[in-house]
Amino acid sequence: MKKDIHPKWYPKAKVKCACGNTFETGATVPEIEVDVCSNCHSFFTGNQKLVDTAGRVTRYQQRLAKSKAISKPSAKKPRSKKAK
């Protein structure tokens, strides 16, 4: 095996989450900053939290509401029977 080709291993690398949670893990960098961890992720907490990137969720909800308004059932017209 070649020497000095592998990155340095930090067995107690600190992970910092945006929610304030910190924990240690093994990594190739001494400190890691993350946006979401197991304490604040909706899968683990059971709470739904929408992460709105540049208004995408809002635009989707508006488009969905508009399509529901357009597709409301209208009065059915009676079919005309064709003469045989």
MOZI-V649787 format. One record per pair of residues at least 6 apart in sequence whose ideal C-beta (glycine too) atoms are under 8 Angstrom apart, sorted by sequence separation. I is the first residue (numbers start at 1). J is the second residue. If there is no record, write none. Layout:
<<I,J> <I,J>>
//
This chain:
<<16,22> <38,44> <39,45> <42,48> <51,57> <52,58> <15,22> <25,32> <42,49> <50,57> <14,22> <15,23> <14,23> <15,24> <40,49> <14,24> <15,25> <13,24> <12,24> <13,25> <15,27> <13,26> <12,26> <13,27> <23,37> <11,26> <16,31> <18,33> <10,26> <13,29> <14,30> <15,31> <16,32> <17,33> <18,34> <21,37> <9,26> <10,27> <13,30> <14,31> <15,32> <16,33> <17,34> <18,35> <9,27> <10,28> <13,31> <14,32> <15,33> <16,34> <17,35> <18,36> <19,37> <21,39> <9,28> <10,29> <13,32> <15,34> <17,36> <21,40> <8,28> <10,30> <17,37> <19,39> <7,28> <19,40> <15,37> <17,39> <18,40> <17,40>>
//
